[in-house]
Amino acid sequence: MTSTRVTTLVAFVGGSVGFALAALATSTPQALAGGGLVMASAIYLVRHFWRESDQKRKQELAAHRTEVSLVLTELHTTSRQVEGSLREVESSLRADARQITNRVDQYFRAVLEYVAQIQLDLGSAKKDMTGVVETLRRHLKQFELAERRAARGRTHVVSEVSGVIGVYSALNPQIPYPPFGGWSISGDCARRLVELILTNHFDSVIEVGSGLSTLLIAQALEVRGGNGRCIALEHEKSWIDRSNQVLAEHGVSNRAVIVHAPLVDTEIRGENFPWYDLSEVELPDQIDMLFIDGPPKATGTLARYPALPLMIERLGSTSVVLMDDADRPDERAVTERWKAEFPDLAVVRHSDAKGTVEIRRAPP
């Protein structure tokens, strides 16, 4: 029998006895004793049930604690397992992330290296293409320059040949002339020189320098007739002998005299130039024609400049100045200087093979 049943039985018996005693009591003490017994039985029963309930509650709490403890233990175990799994997952993810990062870094480094190589290749190719383009442009310019030179050369050849034919036709020499061009006067300039002499009454012709041009001047004066003579200034004595021989061969020694005039320092407007020594040369008071073909370029800068400043006072209103090799840079500079210093002169540039400048006094 369980304690609850025993307690219930005892309480029932005690309550019954107390109730009976109270009911059958003949005196107050008996009634009070019966009531007290009933009350005690009830209290005993209540306390018993209270203790039973409290004990049961405690047992239930203990059971709950045990269950909670078990659950907590399981949760702790599960938590540790989950934590371990999370660590493994984290470690695996970190390893995977490192691998992915390394691969991404390697990929980007490879991409950057590839891009850098492409940039280098493009830069090299651009430089090569620039070089090719520049080479092509240079060759094109050279080709255009050569084409222009060839065109000018063809024009000059035609002009040269035409000039030589014109000179031969006008002067009709008995023996051939020395070669035209090169250091000698060009064919077109020679024809211009001969035509000026044949169409003008020039009694005095001064030539600065000597050579084939001296022979042509002498023959032109002979063909035109009259008393015209040429005085040629020459600084090289050996050249004088050769020129005199050519004059004699063509029978015009009477029309030209070649004077030896060494180059000496000559001051003009505060500058010194190597120029022909005129101290022992007798020049006419008036020069009808001045032909400038010397000194050679190698003698100094602006070598032909002194001719006009030194001869300008002897040039009349109808005098003509002719300069050969006028397309050379030095002769161009000389021409511009003359134009600036002598504004009353009219300068005409002819497109002969080596360039010719013709100068006259401008009409008033």
C-alpha positions as CSV (number, residue, x, y, z in Angstrom):
1,M,0.0,0.0,0.0
2,T,1.3,3.4,-0.9
3,S,1.8,6.2,1.6
4,T,-1.0,8.2,0.1
5,R,-3.5,5.4,0.8
6,V,-2.2,4.9,4.3
7,T,-2.4,8.6,5.0
8,T,-5.8,8.8,3.5
9,L,-7.0,5.9,5.6
10,V,-5.5,7.3,8.8
11,A,-7.0,10.7,8.0
12,F,-10.4,9.1,7.3
13,V,-10.3,7.1,10.4
14,G,-9.2,10.0,12.5
15,G,-11.8,12.3,10.9
16,S,-14.5,9.7,11.4
17,V,-13.6,9.2,15.0
18,G,-13.4,12.9,15.6
19,F,-16.7,13.5,13.8
20,A,-18.3,10.7,15.9
21,L,-16.9,12.0,19.1
22,A,-18.1,15.5,18.3
23,A,-21.5,14.2,17.4
24,L,-21.9,12.0,20.4
25,A,-20.2,14.4,22.8
26,T,-22.0,15.0,26.1
27,S,-19.8,17.8,27.1
28,T,-18.0,20.7,25.5
29,P,-14.6,19.3,25.9
30,Q,-15.6,16.2,24.2
31,A,-17.1,18.2,21.3
32,L,-13.9,20.3,21.1
33,A,-11.8,17.1,21.2
34,G,-13.9,15.6,18.4
35,G,-13.6,18.8,16.3
36,G,-9.9,19.0,17.0
37,L,-9.5,15.4,15.9
38,V,-11.4,16.2,12.7
39,M,-9.3,19.3,12.2
40,A,-6.1,17.4,12.8
41,S,-7.1,14.7,10.4
42,A,-7.9,17.3,7.8
43,I,-4.6,19.1,8.4
44,Y,-2.7,15.9,8.4
45,L,-4.3,14.9,5.1
46,V,-3.7,18.4,3.6
47,R,-0.1,18.4,4.8
48,H,0.4,14.9,3.4
49,F,-1.0,15.9,0.1
50,W,1.0,19.1,0.2
51,R,4.2,17.1,0.9
52,E,3.3,14.6,-1.7
53,S,2.6,17.4,-4.2
54,D,5.8,19.2,-3.2
55,Q,7.8,16.0,-3.5
56,K,6.2,15.2,-6.8
57,R,6.9,18.7,-8.0
58,K,10.5,18.3,-6.8
59,Q,10.7,15.0,-8.6
60,E,9.2,16.6,-11.7
61,L,11.7,19.5,-11.3
62,A,14.5,17.1,-10.8
63,A,13.3,15.1,-13.9
64,H,13.0,18.4,-15.8
65,R,16.5,19.4,-14.6
66,T,17.8,16.1,-15.7
67,E,16.1,16.4,-19.0
68,V,17.3,20.0,-19.4
69,S,20.8,18.9,-18.4
70,L,20.6,16.1,-20.9
71,V,19.3,18.6,-23.5
72,L,22.0,21.1,-22.6
73,T,24.6,18.3,-22.7
74,E,23.3,17.3,-26.1
75,L,23.2,21.0,-27.1
76,H,26.7,21.5,-25.9
77,T,27.9,18.4,-27.6
78,T,26.0,19.4,-30.8
79,S,27.3,23.0,-30.4
80,R,30.9,21.7,-30.1
81,Q,30.2,19.4,-33.1
82,V,28.7,22.3,-35.0
83,E,31.6,24.6,-33.9
84,G,34.1,21.9,-35.1
85,S,32.2,21.6,-38.3
86,L,32.1,25.4,-38.7
87,R,35.9,25.5,-38.0
88,E,36.4,22.8,-40.6
89,V,34.1,24.7,-43.0
90,E,35.8,28.0,-42.2
91,S,39.3,26.4,-42.6
92,S,38.1,24.8,-45.9
93,L,36.6,28.1,-47.0
94,R,39.8,30.0,-46.1
95,A,41.9,27.5,-48.0
96,D,39.5,27.7,-50.9
97,A,39.5,31.5,-50.7
98,R,43.3,31.5,-50.6
99,Q,43.4,29.2,-53.6
100,I,40.9,31.4,-55.4
101,T,42.7,34.6,-54.4
102,N,46.0,33.1,-55.6
103,R,44.5,32.0,-58.8
104,V,42.8,35.4,-59.3
105,D,46.1,37.1,-58.5
106,Q,47.9,34.9,-60.9
107,Y,45.2,35.4,-63.6
108,F,45.3,39.2,-63.2
109,R,49.1,39.2,-63.1
110,A,49.1,37.2,-66.3
111,V,46.5,39.6,-67.8
112,L,48.5,42.6,-66.7
113,E,51.7,41.1,-68.1
114,Y,49.9,40.3,-71.3
115,V,48.5,43.8,-71.5
116,A,51.9,45.3,-70.8
117,Q,53.5,43.1,-73.5
118,I,50.7,44.1,-75.9
119,Q,51.4,47.8,-75.0
120,L,55.1,47.2,-75.6
121,D,54.4,45.5,-78.9
122,L,52.0,48.3,-79.9
123,G,54.6,50.9,-78.9
124,S,57.3,49.1,-80.8
125,A,54.9,48.6,-83.8
126,K,53.9,52.2,-83.6
127,K,57.6,53.3,-83.5
128,D,58.3,50.9,-86.4
129,M,55.3,52.3,-88.3
130,T,56.4,55.8,-87.5
131,G,59.8,55.0,-88.8
132,V,58.4,53.4,-91.9
133,V,56.1,56.4,-92.5
134,E,58.9,58.9,-91.9
135,T,61.1,56.8,-94.3
136,L,58.3,56.8,-96.9
137,R,57.8,60.5,-96.4
138,R,61.5,61.1,-96.7
139,H,61.7,59.0,-99.8
140,L,58.6,60.7,-101.2
141,K,60.2,64.1,-100.6
142,Q,63.4,62.9,-102.2
143,F,61.5,61.5,-105.1
144,E,59.6,64.8,-105.5
145,L,62.8,66.7,-105.1
146,A,64.5,64.5,-107.7
147,E,61.4,64.9,-110.0
148,R,61.6,68.7,-109.6
149,R,65.3,68.6,-110.2
150,A,64.9,66.3,-113.2
151,A,62.2,68.7,-114.6
152,R,64.5,71.7,-114.0
153,G,67.4,69.7,-115.4
154,R,65.4,68.9,-118.6
155,T,64.4,72.6,-118.8
156,H,68.0,73.6,-118.2
157,V,69.3,71.1,-120.7
158,V,66.9,72.4,-123.4
159,S,67.9,76.0,-122.4
160,E,71.6,75.2,-122.4
161,V,71.4,73.4,-125.8
162,S,69.3,76.2,-127.2
163,G,71.7,78.8,-125.8
164,V,74.8,77.1,-127.3
165,I,73.1,76.8,-130.7
166,G,72.1,80.4,-130.5
167,V,75.7,81.5,-129.7
168,Y,77.1,79.4,-132.5
169,S,74.4,80.8,-134.9
170,A,75.1,84.4,-133.9
171,L,78.9,84.3,-133.8
172,N,79.6,81.6,-136.4
173,P,83.0,80.6,-135.0
174,Q,85.6,79.0,-137.3
175,I,86.6,76.5,-134.7
176,P,84.5,75.0,-131.9
177,Y,84.3,76.7,-128.5
178,P,85.6,75.2,-125.3
179,P,82.9,73.3,-123.3
180,F,80.0,75.4,-121.9
181,G,78.7,74.9,-118.3
182,G,80.5,73.7,-115.2
183,W,83.1,76.3,-114.2
184,S,82.5,78.0,-117.6
185,I,79.5,80.2,-118.5
186,S,76.3,78.3,-119.2
187,G,74.8,78.2,-122.7
188,D,71.7,80.3,-121.9
189,C,73.7,82.9,-120.0
190,A,76.2,83.0,-122.9
191,R,73.4,83.6,-125.4
192,R,72.0,86.4,-123.2
193,L,75.5,88.0,-122.9
194,V,76.1,87.8,-126.7
195,E,72.6,89.2,-127.6
196,L,73.1,92.2,-125.2
197,I,76.4,93.0,-126.9
198,L,75.1,92.5,-130.5
199,T,72.0,94.7,-129.9
200,N,73.7,97.5,-127.9
201,H,76.5,99.9,-128.7
202,F,78.9,98.9,-126.0
203,D,82.4,100.3,-126.5
204,S,83.7,99.4,-123.1
205,V,83.1,96.0,-121.5
206,I,84.6,95.1,-118.1
207,E,84.6,91.4,-117.1
208,V,85.3,90.4,-113.5
209,G,87.0,87.0,-114.0
210,S,88.0,85.4,-117.4
211,G,87.5,82.3,-119.5
212,L,85.1,81.2,-122.2
213,S,83.0,84.3,-121.5
214,T,86.0,86.5,-122.4
215,L,86.2,84.8,-125.8
216,L,82.4,85.2,-126.5
217,I,82.5,88.9,-125.5
218,A,85.5,89.5,-127.8
219,Q,83.8,87.7,-130.7
220,A,80.5,89.5,-130.2
221,L,82.3,92.8,-130.3
222,E,84.1,91.7,-133.5
223,V,80.8,90.7,-135.1
224,R,79.1,93.9,-134.2
225,G,82.0,96.0,-135.4
226,G,83.2,99.3,-134.0
227,N,85.8,100.1,-131.5
228,G,84.5,98.0,-128.6
229,R,87.0,96.3,-126.3
230,C,86.9,94.1,-123.3
231,I,89.1,94.3,-120.2
232,A,89.0,91.1,-118.1
233,L,90.3,91.0,-114.5
234,E,92.0,87.7,-113.6
235,H,93.9,86.8,-110.4
236,E,95.4,83.5,-111.6
237,K,98.4,84.1,-114.0
238,S,98.3,80.6,-115.4
239,W,94.6,81.1,-116.4
240,I,95.6,84.3,-118.3
241,D,98.0,82.4,-120.5
242,R,95.3,79.8,-121.4
243,S,92.7,82.5,-122.1
244,N,95.1,84.5,-124.3
245,Q,95.8,81.4,-126.3
246,V,92.1,80.8,-126.9
247,L,91.6,84.4,-128.0
248,A,94.5,84.1,-130.4
249,E,93.2,80.8,-131.9
250,H,89.8,82.5,-132.6
251,G,91.5,85.6,-134.0
252,V,90.0,88.2,-131.5
253,S,93.1,89.1,-129.4
254,N,92.6,92.7,-130.5
255,R,89.1,92.8,-128.8
256,A,90.1,91.7,-125.3
257,V,92.9,92.2,-122.9
258,I,93.2,90.1,-119.7
259,V,94.8,92.0,-116.9
260,H,96.5,90.2,-114.0
261,A,95.0,91.6,-110.8
262,P,95.8,89.6,-107.7
263,L,93.3,89.4,-104.9
264,V,94.0,91.8,-102.0
265,D,92.1,92.8,-98.9
266,T,89.8,95.7,-99.9
267,E,87.8,97.7,-97.4
268,I,84.2,98.5,-98.3
269,R,81.8,100.2,-95.8
270,G,84.0,99.1,-92.9
271,E,84.3,95.4,-94.1
272,N,87.3,93.7,-95.7
273,F,86.8,91.5,-98.9
274,P,89.4,89.7,-101.1
275,W,89.1,91.7,-104.3
276,Y,91.1,92.3,-107.5
277,D,94.0,94.8,-107.0
278,L,93.0,97.8,-109.3
279,S,96.0,99.9,-108.3
280,E,97.8,99.3,-111.7
281,V,94.7,98.7,-113.8
282,E,93.6,101.5,-116.1
283,L,89.8,101.4,-116.4
284,P,87.6,103.5,-118.7
285,D,85.8,106.4,-117.1
286,Q,82.5,104.9,-118.3
287,I,81.7,101.2,-118.4
288,D,78.9,100.3,-120.9
289,M,78.7,96.7,-119.7
290,L,79.9,95.0,-116.5
291,F,80.0,91.2,-116.6
292,I,80.6,89.6,-113.1
293,D,81.9,86.0,-113.1
294,G,84.5,86.1,-110.4
295,P,86.2,85.8,-108.0
296,P,85.5,82.1,-107.3
297,K,83.2,81.2,-104.4
298,A,86.1,79.6,-102.5
299,T,87.9,82.9,-102.1
300,G,85.5,84.1,-99.4
301,T,81.9,84.9,-98.3
302,L,80.0,87.3,-100.6
303,A,83.1,87.2,-102.9
304,R,81.3,89.1,-105.7
305,Y,79.8,91.9,-103.6
306,P,82.6,94.5,-104.1
307,A,82.0,94.6,-107.9
308,L,79.1,97.0,-107.8
309,P,80.2,99.4,-105.0
310,L,83.6,99.8,-106.7
311,M,82.2,100.2,-110.2
312,I,78.9,102.0,-109.6
313,E,80.4,105.5,-110.3
314,R,81.6,104.3,-113.8
315,L,78.2,103.0,-114.9
316,G,76.1,105.3,-117.1
317,S,72.4,105.6,-117.5
318,T,72.3,103.0,-120.3
319,S,74.9,100.6,-118.7
320,V,74.1,97.0,-118.1
321,V,75.4,94.7,-115.3
322,L,75.2,91.0,-115.8
323,M,76.1,88.4,-113.1
324,D,76.4,84.7,-113.7
325,D,75.8,81.9,-111.0
326,A,73.1,84.1,-109.5
327,D,71.1,81.1,-108.0
328,R,73.9,80.3,-105.5
329,P,73.1,81.4,-101.9
330,D,76.1,83.8,-101.8
331,E,75.1,85.5,-105.0
332,R,71.5,85.7,-103.9
333,A,72.7,87.4,-100.7
334,V,74.9,89.7,-102.7
335,T,72.0,90.7,-105.0
336,E,69.8,91.5,-102.0
337,R,72.5,93.6,-100.5
338,W,73.0,95.5,-103.8
339,K,69.2,96.2,-104.0
340,A,69.2,97.6,-100.4
341,E,72.3,99.8,-101.0
342,F,71.4,101.0,-104.5
343,P,67.6,101.5,-104.6
344,D,67.9,103.4,-107.9
345,L,68.9,100.1,-109.7
346,A,66.4,97.9,-111.5
347,V,67.2,94.2,-110.9
348,V,65.8,91.4,-113.1
349,R,66.4,87.7,-112.3
350,H,66.5,85.4,-115.3
351,S,65.9,81.6,-114.8
352,D,69.0,80.4,-116.6
353,A,70.7,77.2,-115.8
354,K,72.8,78.7,-113.0
355,G,70.8,81.8,-112.6
356,T,71.5,85.2,-114.2
357,V,70.9,88.7,-112.7
358,E,70.6,91.7,-115.0
359,I,70.9,95.2,-113.5
360,R,70.2,98.6,-115.0
361,R,69.7,102.0,-113.7
362,A,66.0,102.6,-113.1
363,P,64.4,105.2,-115.4
364,P,63.8,108.5,-113.6
